[in-house]
Amino acid sequence: MGTLRSFAYDDPNFTVVRTFTTPVEDPAASTTKLAVFRSRVACVVNGITVIVNSAASVAKVAYSVLRNASVNTTFTIASATSAGAYTIAALDITLLSAGDVLHVVSDSGGGEYQIIYEYQVLPSESLYKRA
């Protein structure tokens, strides 16, 4: 299920993209939350893309994706001092309840990032489900 992707709106495997643009306000902090993805329905988060909008102060920045409070995956971007540099990480994380949360943390470096989560709502779920 997590590997099927379609950007055709009428396809049952329609893939949704959620984008955040966030500055790292305290580059001296040891970990800075960059973007929080809070599920509203059961879904599979297929991947994440991190794009550098404005340069960081260090060349290599490490990122972690946390599910609730636990580290799920880590990755780095080696050219964080160049605007437009990016990295893509495959996740394939299933979020089953409306309270599940993913967020990205950076180890340091400052800068501004665009973070894109790609996800699919699980079958029989609805984007318009009421709590």
N, CA, C and O atoms as CSV, one atom per row, in Angstrom:
chain,resi,resn,atom,element,x,y,z
A,1,MET,N,N,0.827,-1.196,0.000
A,1,MET,CA,C,0.000,0.000,0.000
A,1,MET,C,C,0.865,1.251,0.000
A,1,MET,O,O,0.594,2.191,-0.746
A,2,GLY,N,N,1.897,1.270,0.826
A,2,GLY,CA,C,2.704,2.466,0.958
A,2,GLY,C,C,3.492,2.836,-0.283
A,2,GLY,O,O,3.910,3.986,-0.420
A,3,THR,N,N,3.706,1.895,-1.193
A,3,THR,CA,C,4.497,2.210,-2.377
A,3,THR,C,C,3.651,2.669,-3.555
A,3,THR,O,O,4.194,3.199,-4.524
A,4,LEU,N,N,2.337,2.483,-3.500
A,4,LEU,CA,C,1.476,2.928,-4.591
A,4,LEU,C,C,1.290,4.435,-4.491
A,4,LEU,O,O,0.949,4.957,-3.430
A,5,ARG,N,N,1.518,5.133,-5.608
A,5,ARG,CA,C,1.386,6.589,-5.601
A,5,ARG,C,C,0.671,7.034,-6.859
A,5,ARG,O,O,0.923,6.519,-7.948
A,6,SER,N,N,-0.213,7.985,-6.700
A,6,SER,CA,C,-0.871,8.589,-7.839
A,6,SER,C,C,-1.236,10.016,-7.468
A,6,SER,O,O,-1.734,10.280,-6.374
A,7,PHE,N,N,-0.985,10.924,-8.387
A,7,PHE,CA,C,-1.381,12.310,-8.160
A,7,PHE,C,C,-2.653,12.655,-8.944
A,7,PHE,O,O,-3.037,13.822,-9.022
A,8,ALA,N,N,-3.314,11.626,-9.533
A,8,ALA,CA,C,-4.605,11.809,-10.186
A,8,ALA,C,C,-5.683,11.826,-9.107
A,8,ALA,O,O,-5.809,10.875,-8.335
A,9,TYR,N,N,-6.452,12.899,-9.053
A,9,TYR,CA,C,-7.391,13.091,-7.949
A,9,TYR,C,C,-8.425,11.982,-7.847
A,9,TYR,O,O,-8.855,11.644,-6.744
A,10,ASP,N,N,-8.840,11.399,-8.990
A,10,ASP,CA,C,-9.878,10.367,-8.963
A,10,ASP,C,C,-9.330,8.960,-8.753
A,10,ASP,O,O,-10.106,8.004,-8.733
A,11,ASP,N,N,-8.024,8.804,-8.597
A,11,ASP,CA,C,-7.396,7.500,-8.377
A,11,ASP,C,C,-7.561,7.083,-6.919
A,11,ASP,O,O,-7.400,7.920,-6.030
A,12,PRO,N,N,-7.882,5.802,-6.639
A,12,PRO,CA,C,-8.006,5.375,-5.235
A,12,PRO,C,C,-6.694,5.461,-4.453
A,12,PRO,O,O,-6.714,5.455,-3.223
A,13,ASN,N,N,-5.552,5.543,-5.146
A,13,ASN,CA,C,-4.252,5.679,-4.487
A,13,ASN,C,C,-3.768,7.127,-4.502
A,13,ASN,O,O,-2.564,7.384,-4.507
A,14,PHE,N,N,-4.701,8.061,-4.508
A,14,PHE,CA,C,-4.355,9.482,-4.545
A,14,PHE,C,C,-3.390,9.821,-3.420
A,14,PHE,O,O,-3.640,9.496,-2.259
A,15,THR,N,N,-2.302,10.465,-3.761
A,15,THR,CA,C,-1.257,10.834,-2.814
A,15,THR,C,C,-1.372,12.319,-2.493
A,15,THR,O,O,-1.517,13.146,-3.393
A,16,VAL,N,N,-1.308,12.648,-1.221
A,16,VAL,CA,C,-1.436,14.016,-0.748
A,16,VAL,C,C,-0.063,14.502,-0.316
A,16,VAL,O,O,0.738,13.729,0.209
A,17,VAL,N,N,0.204,15.767,-0.533
A,17,VAL,CA,C,1.468,16.364,-0.115
A,17,VAL,C,C,1.166,17.488,0.858
A,17,VAL,O,O,0.316,18.334,0.581
A,18,ARG,N,N,1.854,17.510,1.996
A,18,ARG,CA,C,1.713,18.588,2.973
A,18,ARG,C,C,3.071,19.268,3.093
A,18,ARG,O,O,4.074,18.601,3.343
A,19,THR,N,N,3.118,20.587,2.917
A,19,THR,CA,C,4.366,21.335,2.882
A,19,THR,C,C,4.447,22.321,4.041
A,19,THR,O,O,3.467,22.988,4.371
A,20,PHE,N,N,5.625,22.405,4.653
A,20,PHE,CA,C,5.915,23.382,5.706
A,20,PHE,C,C,7.142,24.177,5.276
A,20,PHE,O,O,8.071,23.612,4.697
A,21,THR,N,N,7.159,25.462,5.546
A,21,THR,CA,C,8.370,26.258,5.403
A,21,THR,C,C,8.662,26.833,6.776
A,21,THR,O,O,7.819,27.501,7.374
A,22,THR,N,N,9.855,26.569,7.269
A,22,THR,CA,C,10.146,26.941,8.646
A,22,THR,C,C,11.586,27.405,8.818
A,22,THR,O,O,12.509,26.730,8.361
A,23,PRO,N,N,11.791,28.539,9.468
A,23,PRO,CA,C,13.161,28.931,9.812
A,23,PRO,C,C,13.595,28.241,11.092
A,23,PRO,O,O,12.778,27.977,11.973
A,24,VAL,N,N,14.874,27.953,11.189
A,24,VAL,CA,C,15.421,27.460,12.449
A,24,VAL,C,C,15.799,28.703,13.238
A,24,VAL,O,O,16.781,29.376,12.926
A,25,GLU,N,N,15.014,29.000,14.258
A,25,GLU,CA,C,15.174,30.256,14.974
A,25,GLU,C,C,16.336,30.261,15.951
A,25,GLU,O,O,16.875,31.319,16.273
A,26,ASP,N,N,16.723,29.089,16.422
A,26,ASP,CA,C,17.817,29.020,17.380
A,26,ASP,C,C,18.853,28.006,16.903
A,26,ASP,O,O,18.824,26.849,17.321
A,27,PRO,N,N,19.771,28.432,16.027
A,27,PRO,CA,C,20.743,27.487,15.493
A,27,PRO,C,C,21.681,26.910,16.554
A,27,PRO,O,O,22.362,25.918,16.292
A,28,ALA,N,N,21.731,27.507,17.736
A,28,ALA,CA,C,22.598,26.984,18.796
A,28,ALA,C,C,21.941,25.827,19.541
A,28,ALA,O,O,22.616,25.102,20.273
A,29,ALA,N,N,20.624,25.643,19.363
A,29,ALA,CA,C,19.934,24.556,20.058
A,29,ALA,C,C,20.417,23.212,19.537
A,29,ALA,O,O,20.746,23.073,18.359
A,30,SER,N,N,20.456,22.225,20.422
A,30,SER,CA,C,20.968,20.914,20.015
A,30,SER,C,C,19.993,20.187,19.090
A,30,SER,O,O,20.423,19.462,18.193
A,31,THR,N,N,18.701,20.369,19.292
A,31,THR,CA,C,17.708,19.829,18.362
A,31,THR,C,C,16.598,20.845,18.206
A,31,THR,O,O,16.105,21.389,19.194
A,32,THR,N,N,16.206,21.101,16.982
A,32,THR,CA,C,15.169,22.070,16.689
A,32,THR,C,C,14.077,21.396,15.882
A,32,THR,O,O,14.352,20.843,14.817
A,33,LYS,N,N,12.829,21.430,16.371
A,33,LYS,CA,C,11.710,20.878,15.611
A,33,LYS,C,C,11.468,21.759,14.390
A,33,LYS,O,O,11.341,22.978,14.501
A,34,LEU,N,N,11.408,21.116,13.220
A,34,LEU,CA,C,11.216,21.879,11.995
A,34,LEU,C,C,9.780,21.839,11.486
A,34,LEU,O,O,9.265,22.869,11.050
A,35,ALA,N,N,9.126,20.701,11.527
A,35,ALA,CA,C,7.767,20.595,11.005
A,35,ALA,C,C,7.066,19.432,11.680
A,35,ALA,O,O,7.626,18.344,11.809
A,36,VAL,N,N,5.836,19.672,12.108
A,36,VAL,CA,C,5.066,18.633,12.781
A,36,VAL,C,C,3.963,18.159,11.846
A,36,VAL,O,O,3.182,18.962,11.337
A,37,PHE,N,N,3.903,16.844,11.624
A,37,PHE,CA,C,2.847,16.225,10.829
A,37,PHE,C,C,1.952,15.485,11.802
A,37,PHE,O,O,2.363,14.493,12.404
A,38,ARG,N,N,0.733,15.966,11.956
A,38,ARG,CA,C,-0.227,15.347,12.867
A,38,ARG,C,C,-1.311,14.701,12.016
A,38,ARG,O,O,-1.993,15.383,11.252
A,39,SER,N,N,-1.472,13.380,12.145
A,39,SER,CA,C,-2.465,12.690,11.318
A,39,SER,C,C,-3.863,12.972,11.834
A,39,SER,O,O,-4.097,13.065,13.039
A,40,ARG,N,N,-4.779,13.104,10.900
A,40,ARG,CA,C,-6.184,13.296,11.243
A,40,ARG,C,C,-6.988,12.030,10.965
A,40,ARG,O,O,-8.087,11.854,11.491
A,41,VAL,N,N,-6.434,11.153,10.137
A,41,VAL,CA,C,-7.031,9.855,9.817
A,41,VAL,C,C,-5.897,8.853,9.683
A,41,VAL,O,O,-4.728,9.237,9.671
A,42,ALA,N,N,-6.228,7.581,9.584
A,42,ALA,CA,C,-5.198,6.567,9.367
A,42,ALA,C,C,-4.574,6.785,7.991
A,42,ALA,O,O,-5.284,6.917,6.994
A,43,CYS,N,N,-3.242,6.823,7.944
A,43,CYS,CA,C,-2.559,7.085,6.682
A,43,CYS,C,C,-1.172,6.462,6.703
A,43,CYS,O,O,-0.667,6.052,7.748
A,44,VAL,N,N,-0.566,6.403,5.510
A,44,VAL,CA,C,0.812,5.946,5.371
A,44,VAL,C,C,1.627,7.135,4.881
A,44,VAL,O,O,1.332,7.696,3.826
A,45,VAL,N,N,2.651,7.526,5.637
A,45,VAL,CA,C,3.551,8.588,5.211
A,45,VAL,C,C,4.664,7.909,4.417
A,45,VAL,O,O,5.491,7.187,4.975
A,46,ASN,N,N,4.670,8.153,3.101
A,46,ASN,CA,C,5.585,7.460,2.195
A,46,ASN,C,C,6.994,8.017,2.218
A,46,ASN,O,O,7.965,7.265,2.133
A,47,GLY,N,N,7.112,9.329,2.331
A,47,GLY,CA,C,8.441,9.915,2.272
A,47,GLY,C,C,8.436,11.353,2.712
A,47,GLY,O,O,7.390,11.952,2.959
A,48,ILE,N,N,9.629,11.889,2.803
A,48,ILE,CA,C,9.810,13.281,3.213
A,48,ILE,C,C,10.910,13.879,2.366
A,48,ILE,O,O,11.902,13.222,2.051
A,49,THR,N,N,10.721,15.144,2.001
A,49,THR,CA,C,11.736,15.891,1.266
A,49,THR,C,C,12.080,17.124,2.076
A,49,THR,O,O,11.183,17.829,2.536
A,50,VAL,N,N,13.370,17.399,2.259
A,50,VAL,CA,C,13.821,18.602,2.947
A,50,VAL,C,C,14.597,19.431,1.937
A,50,VAL,O,O,15.566,18.953,1.347
A,51,ILE,N,N,14.168,20.683,1.738
A,51,ILE,CA,C,14.804,21.596,0.785
A,51,ILE,C,C,15.343,22.792,1.556
A,51,ILE,O,O,14.645,23.353,2.400
A,52,VAL,N,N,16.579,23.185,1.272
A,52,VAL,CA,C,17.187,24.349,1.922
A,52,VAL,C,C,16.707,25.597,1.194
A,52,VAL,O,O,17.000,25.770,0.011
A,53,ASN,N,N,15.965,26.483,1.892
A,53,ASN,CA,C,15.527,27.751,1.303
A,53,ASN,C,C,16.562,28.848,1.506
A,53,ASN,O,O,16.827,29.631,0.593
A,54,SER,N,N,17.149,28.908,2.697
A,54,SER,CA,C,18.247,29.833,2.936
A,54,SER,C,C,19.339,29.065,3.671
A,54,SER,O,O,19.060,28.203,4.504
A,55,ALA,N,N,20.553,29.388,3.355
A,55,ALA,CA,C,21.708,28.593,3.758
A,55,ALA,C,C,21.858,28.476,5.264
A,55,ALA,O,O,21.574,29.409,6.015
A,56,ALA,N,N,22.308,27.310,5.678
A,56,ALA,CA,C,22.661,27.063,7.064
A,56,ALA,C,C,24.095,27.516,7.293
A,56,ALA,O,O,24.806,27.851,6.346
A,57,SER,N,N,24.518,27.526,8.557
A,57,SER,CA,C,25.866,27.982,8.879
A,57,SER,C,C,26.891,26.857,8.852
A,57,SER,O,O,28.090,27.110,8.969
A,58,VAL,N,N,26.431,25.612,8.700
A,58,VAL,CA,C,27.346,24.473,8.616
A,58,VAL,C,C,27.060,23.714,7.323
A,58,VAL,O,O,25.941,23.751,6.809
A,59,ALA,N,N,28.067,23.032,6.804
A,59,ALA,CA,C,27.923,22.357,5.520
A,59,ALA,C,C,27.022,21.127,5.587
A,59,ALA,O,O,26.240,20.885,4.667
A,60,LYS,N,N,27.121,20.350,6.659
A,60,LYS,CA,C,26.379,19.092,6.759
A,60,LYS,C,C,25.438,19.151,7.958
A,60,LYS,O,O,25.868,19.420,9.080
A,61,VAL,N,N,24.159,18.900,7.718
A,61,VAL,CA,C,23.169,18.934,8.790
A,61,VAL,C,C,22.501,17.561,8.871
A,61,VAL,O,O,22.089,17.000,7.856
A,62,ALA,N,N,22.402,17.033,10.081
A,62,ALA,CA,C,21.742,15.745,10.305
A,62,ALA,C,C,20.302,15.984,10.745
A,62,ALA,O,O,20.016,16.910,11.504
A,63,TYR,N,N,19.410,15.145,10.263
A,63,TYR,CA,C,17.992,15.233,10.592
A,63,TYR,C,C,17.529,13.902,11.156
A,63,TYR,O,O,18.063,12.846,10.816
A,64,SER,N,N,16.533,13.967,12.017
A,64,SER,CA,C,15.858,12.771,12.514
A,64,SER,C,C,14.372,12.974,12.329
A,64,SER,O,O,13.861,14.081,12.495
A,65,VAL,N,N,13.675,11.895,11.982
A,65,VAL,CA,C,12.219,11.911,11.931
A,65,VAL,C,C,11.745,11.148,13.154
A,65,VAL,O,O,12.061,9.969,13.317
A,66,LEU,N,N,10.991,11.811,14.010
A,66,LEU,CA,C,10.482,11.200,15.226
A,66,LEU,C,C,9.003,10.900,15.064
A,66,LEU,O,O,8.231,11.739,14.601
A,67,ARG,N,N,8.618,9.683,15.454
A,67,ARG,CA,C,7.207,9.328,15.532
A,67,ARG,C,C,6.844,9.386,16.994
A,67,ARG,O,O,7.385,8.638,17.808
A,68,ASN,N,N,5.920,10.283,17.331
A,68,ASN,CA,C,5.615,10.606,18.711
A,68,ASN,C,C,6.932,11.010,19.376
A,68,ASN,O,O,7.433,12.084,19.045
A,69,ALA,N,N,7.521,10.253,20.268
A,69,ALA,CA,C,8.780,10.672,20.895
A,69,ALA,C,C,9.955,9.786,20.502
A,69,ALA,O,O,11.059,9.981,21.010
A,70,SER,N,N,9.751,8.811,19.605
A,70,SER,CA,C,10.796,7.856,19.252
A,70,SER,C,C,11.384,8.140,17.873
A,70,SER,O,O,10.657,8.449,16.929
A,71,VAL,N,N,12.692,8.032,17.769
A,71,VAL,CA,C,13.362,8.239,16.473
A,71,VAL,C,C,12.977,7.100,15.541
A,71,VAL,O,O,13.116,5.926,15.881
A,72,ASN,N,N,12.485,7.470,14.347
A,72,ASN,CA,C,12.101,6.471,13.359
A,72,ASN,C,C,13.176,6.292,12.301
A,72,ASN,O,O,13.495,5.166,11.918
A,73,THR,N,N,13.733,7.396,11.829
A,73,THR,CA,C,14.783,7.337,10.815
A,73,THR,C,C,15.659,8.576,10.915
A,73,THR,O,O,15.233,9.602,11.446
A,74,THR,N,N,16.874,8.483,10.410
A,74,THR,CA,C,17.790,9.627,10.361
A,74,THR,C,C,18.356,9.745,8.953
A,74,THR,O,O,18.460,8.757,8.227
A,75,PHE,N,N,18.719,10.959,8.581
A,75,PHE,CA,C,19.342,11.214,7.288
A,75,PHE,C,C,20.092,12.532,7.359
A,75,PHE,O,O,19.906,13.298,8.304
A,76,THR,N,N,20.936,12.808,6.375
A,76,THR,CA,C,21.718,14.055,6.365
A,76,THR,C,C,21.563,14.761,5.034
A,76,THR,O,O,21.190,14.158,4.028
A,77,ILE,N,N,21.854,16.045,5.050
A,77,ILE,CA,C,21.984,16.819,3.821
A,77,ILE,C,C,23.403,17.398,3.858
A,77,ILE,O,O,23.757,18.149,4.767
A,78,ALA,N,N,24.196,17.038,2.867
A,78,ALA,CA,C,25.624,17.365,2.880
A,78,ALA,C,C,25.928,18.769,2.371
A,78,ALA,O,O,27.035,19.267,2.578
A,79,SER,N,N,24.974,19.416,1.712
A,79,SER,CA,C,25.250,20.733,1.139
A,79,SER,C,C,24.262,21.769,1.654
A,79,SER,O,O,23.650,22.493,0.869
A,80,ALA,N,N,24.107,21.842,2.972
A,80,ALA,CA,C,23.122,22.729,3.592
A,80,ALA,C,C,23.478,24.200,3.455
A,80,ALA,O,O,22.644,25.054,3.754
A,81,THR,N,N,24.687,24.525,3.012
A,81,THR,CA,C,25.061,25.925,2.827
A,81,THR,C,C,24.635,26.448,1.462
A,81,THR,O,O,24.890,27.611,1.150
A,82,SER,N,N,23.995,25.628,0.644
A,82,SER,CA,C,23.539,26.048,-0.689
A,82,SER,C,C,22.017,26.052,-0.733
A,82,SER,O,O,21.383,25.015,-0.540
A,83,ALA,N,N,21.428,27.225,-0.989
A,83,ALA,CA,C,19.975,27.297,-1.155
A,83,ALA,C,C,19.595,26.442,-2.352
A,83,ALA,O,O,20.272,26.463,-3.381
A,84,GLY,N,N,18.519,25.696,-2.215
A,84,GLY,CA,C,18.074,24.797,-3.269
A,84,GLY,C,C,18.548,23.367,-3.090
A,84,GLY,O,O,18.034,22.460,-3.745
A,85,ALA,N,N,19.519,23.148,-2.217
A,85,ALA,CA,C,19.964,21.776,-1.945
A,85,ALA,C,C,18.822,21.029,-1.270
A,85,ALA,O,O,18.028,21.624,-0.542
A,86,TYR,N,N,18.741,19.734,-1.511
A,86,TYR,CA,C,17.649,18.968,-0.925
A,86,TYR,C,C,18.065,17.530,-0.666
A,86,TYR,O,O,19.079,17.053,-1.177
A,87,THR,N,N,17.265,16.858,0.131
A,87,THR,CA,C,17.424,15.430,0.366
A,87,THR,C,C,16.044,14.813,0.473
A,87,THR,O,O,15.093,15.464,0.908
A,88,ILE,N,N,15.939,13.554,0.074
A,88,ILE,CA,C,14.675,12.819,0.113
A,88,ILE,C,C,14.892,11.557,0.936
A,88,ILE,O,O,15.882,10.850,0.749
A,89,ALA,N,N,13.973,11.279,1.837
A,89,ALA,CA,C,14.058,10.060,2.651
A,89,ALA,C,C,12.753,9.287,2.513
A,89,ALA,O,O,11.671,9.853,2.666
A,90,ALA,N,N,12.859,8.001,2.225
A,90,ALA,CA,C,11.689,7.128,2.183
A,90,ALA,C,C,11.330,6.743,3.610
A,90,ALA,O,O,12.207,6.385,4.396
A,91,LEU,N,N,10.047,6.815,3.953
A,91,LEU,CA,C,9.642,6.533,5.327
A,91,LEU,C,C,8.773,5.290,5.455
A,91,LEU,O,O,9.117,4.378,6.208
A,92,ASP,N,N,7.665,5.233,4.745
A,92,ASP,CA,C,6.709,4.125,4.826
A,92,ASP,C,C,6.274,3.885,6.271
A,92,ASP,O,O,6.370,2.769,6.781
A,93,ILE,N,N,5.794,4.947,6.924
A,93,ILE,CA,C,5.330,4.892,8.313
A,93,ILE,C,C,3.803,4.928,8.318
A,93,ILE,O,O,3.196,5.828,7.736
A,94,THR,N,N,3.189,3.955,8.971
A,94,THR,CA,C,1.734,3.925,9.075
A,94,THR,C,C,1.310,4.592,10.370
A,94,THR,O,O,1.739,4.198,11.454
A,95,LEU,N,N,0.464,5.605,10.248
A,95,LEU,CA,C,-0.105,6.294,11.397
A,95,LEU,C,C,-1.560,5.858,11.497
A,95,LEU,O,O,-2.338,6.084,10.571
A,96,LEU,N,N,-1.933,5.242,12.601
A,96,LEU,CA,C,-3.253,4.621,12.692
A,96,LEU,C,C,-4.286,5.438,13.445
A,96,LEU,O,O,-5.481,5.168,13.325
A,97,SER,N,N,-3.869,6.412,14.205
A,97,SER,CA,C,-4.848,7.167,14.974
A,97,SER,C,C,-4.665,8.663,14.751
A,97,SER,O,O,-3.633,9.123,14.263
A,98,ALA,N,N,-5.692,9.394,15.122
A,98,ALA,CA,C,-5.671,10.839,14.914
A,98,ALA,C,C,-4.645,11.544,15.792
A,98,ALA,O,O,-4.347,12.717,15.564
A,99,GLY,N,N,-4.104,10.862,16.783
A,99,GLY,CA,C,-3.131,11.494,17.661
A,99,GLY,C,C,-1.685,11.249,17.283
A,99,GLY,O,O,-0.788,11.836,17.888
A,100,ASP,N,N,-1.432,10.392,16.290
A,100,ASP,CA,C,-0.047,10.106,15.901
A,100,ASP,C,C,0.617,11.351,15.320
A,100,ASP,O,O,0.002,12.101,14.562
A,101,VAL,N,N,1.877,11.557,15.686
A,101,VAL,CA,C,2.611,12.749,15.267
A,101,VAL,C,C,3.981,12.356,14.731
A,101,VAL,O,O,4.667,11.513,15.310
A,102,LEU,N,N,4.372,12.973,13.623
A,102,LEU,CA,C,5.744,12.893,13.116
A,102,LEU,C,C,6.319,14.289,13.158
A,102,LEU,O,O,5.602,15.261,12.917
A,103,HIS,N,N,7.588,14.407,13.455
A,103,HIS,CA,C,8.245,15.690,13.272
A,103,HIS,C,C,9.711,15.478,12.945
A,103,HIS,O,O,10.304,14.445,13.257
A,104,VAL,N,N,10.271,16.488,12.306
A,104,VAL,CA,C,11.666,16.464,11.891
A,104,VAL,C,C,12.439,17.339,12.852
A,104,VAL,O,O,11.997,18.436,13.194
A,105,VAL,N,N,13.598,16.857,13.292
A,105,VAL,CA,C,14.483,17.679,14.105
A,105,VAL,C,C,15.822,17.777,13.399
A,105,VAL,O,O,16.256,16.850,12.716
A,106,SER,N,N,16.460,18.910,13.578
A,106,SER,CA,C,17.775,19.185,12.995
A,106,SER,C,C,18.780,19.264,14.124
A,106,SER,O,O,18.452,19.717,15.220
A,107,ASP,N,N,20.017,18.821,13.861
A,107,ASP,CA,C,21.021,18.870,14.925
A,107,ASP,C,C,21.602,20.263,15.117
A,107,ASP,O,O,22.029,20.593,16.223
A,108,SER,N,N,21.632,21.091,14.076
A,108,SER,CA,C,22.152,22.455,14.206
A,108,SER,C,C,22.192,23.115,12.848
A,108,SER,O,O,21.749,22.540,11.854
A,109,GLY,N,N,22.719,24.312,12.808
A,109,GLY,CA,C,23.026,24.932,11.532
A,109,GLY,C,C,22.196,26.121,11.125
A,109,GLY,O,O,22.616,26.872,10.245
A,110,GLY,N,N,21.022,26.336,11.726
A,110,GLY,CA,C,20.191,27.466,11.342
A,110,GLY,C,C,19.661,27.308,9.935
A,110,GLY,O,O,19.587,26.190,9.424
A,111,GLY,N,N,19.291,28.408,9.296
A,111,GLY,CA,C,18.760,28.382,7.947
A,111,GLY,C,C,17.248,28.274,7.926
A,111,GLY,O,O,16.598,28.264,8.971
A,112,GLU,N,N,16.694,28.193,6.715
A,112,GLU,CA,C,15.259,28.035,6.531
A,112,GLU,C,C,15.031,26.865,5.592
A,112,GLU,O,O,15.732,26.727,4.590
A,113,TYR,N,N,14.053,26.017,5.908
A,113,TYR,CA,C,13.831,24.782,5.178
A,113,TYR,C,C,12.387,24.658,4.736
A,113,TYR,O,O,11.470,25.118,5.415
A,114,GLN,N,N,12.202,24.032,3.595
A,114,GLN,CA,C,10.877,23.622,3.166
A,114,GLN,C,C,10.828,22.111,3.371
A,114,GLN,O,O,11.699,21.387,2.889
A,115,ILE,N,N,9.815,21.639,4.081
A,115,ILE,CA,C,9.695,20.224,4.403
A,115,ILE,C,C,8.389,19.719,3.819
A,115,ILE,O,O,7.320,20.267,4.085
A,116,ILE,N,N,8.491,18.661,3.016
A,116,ILE,CA,C,7.325,18.126,2.318
A,116,ILE,C,C,7.099,16.690,2.757
A,116,ILE,O,O,7.971,15.837,2.593
A,117,TYR,N,N,5.922,16.426,3.316
A,117,TYR,CA,C,5.507,15.071,3.660
A,117,TYR,C,C,4.609,14.559,2.538
A,117,TYR,O,O,3.695,15.262,2.106
A,118,GLU,N,N,4.862,13.349,2.066
A,118,GLU,CA,C,4.015,12.707,1.068
A,118,GLU,C,C,3.293,11.564,1.769
A,118,GLU,O,O,3.926,10.698,2.372
A,119,TYR,N,N,1.951,11.564,1.686
A,119,TYR,CA,C,1.207,10.535,2.407
A,119,TYR,C,C,-0.040,10.113,1.651
A,119,TYR,O,O,-0.515,10.817,0.759
A,120,GLN,N,N,-0.565,8.942,2.028
A,120,GLN,CA,C,-1.791,8.409,1.451
A,120,GLN,C,C,-2.734,8.018,2.571
A,120,GLN,O,O,-2.324,7.414,3.562
A,121,VAL,N,N,-4.009,8.371,2.404
A,121,VAL,CA,C,-5.026,7.960,3.359
A,121,VAL,C,C,-5.291,6.480,3.127
A,121,VAL,O,O,-5.419,6.044,1.983
A,122,LEU,N,N,-5.374,5.709,4.197
A,122,LEU,CA,C,-5.632,4.276,4.079
A,122,LEU,C,C,-7.036,4.027,3.528
A,122,LEU,O,O,-7.932,4.843,3.748
A,123,PRO,N,N,-7.244,2.922,2.822
A,123,PRO,CA,C,-8.568,2.610,2.267
A,123,PRO,C,C,-9.640,2.641,3.360
A,123,PRO,O,O,-9.388,2.287,4.512
A,124,SER,N,N,-10.819,3.067,2.975
A,124,SER,CA,C,-11.993,3.196,3.821
A,124,SER,C,C,-11.897,4.350,4.807
A,124,SER,O,O,-12.788,4.526,5.638
A,125,GLU,N,N,-10.836,5.134,4.728
A,125,GLU,CA,C,-10.726,6.338,5.551
A,125,GLU,C,C,-11.124,7.541,4.700
A,125,GLU,O,O,-11.213,7.434,3.477
A,126,SER,N,N,-11.355,8.646,5.320
A,126,SER,CA,C,-11.744,9.849,4.606
A,126,SER,C,C,-10.968,11.038,5.142
A,126,SER,O,O,-10.721,11.147,6.343
A,127,LEU,N,N,-10.585,11.933,4.228
A,127,LEU,CA,C,-9.932,13.169,4.645
A,127,LEU,C,C,-10.902,14.057,5.432
A,127,LEU,O,O,-10.475,14.971,6.137
A,128,TYR,N,N,-12.174,13.794,5.313
A,128,TYR,CA,C,-13.183,14.649,5.939
A,128,TYR,C,C,-13.865,13.974,7.111
A,128,TYR,O,O,-14.963,14.369,7.506
A,129,LYS,N,N,-13.231,12.969,7.667
A,129,LYS,CA,C,-13.775,12.227,8.803
A,129,LYS,C,C,-13.886,13.151,10.014
A,129,LYS,O,O,-12.963,13.906,10.320
A,130,ARG,N,N,-15.003,13.081,10.682
A,130,ARG,CA,C,-15.207,13.916,11.868
A,130,ARG,C,C,-14.772,13.181,13.115
A,130,ARG,O,O,-14.932,11.965,13.222
A,131,ALA,N,N,-14.222,13.926,14.057
A,131,ALA,CA,C,-13.731,13.313,15.311
A,131,ALA,C,C,-14.886,12.924,16.201
A,131,ALA,O,O,-14.674,12.396,17.292
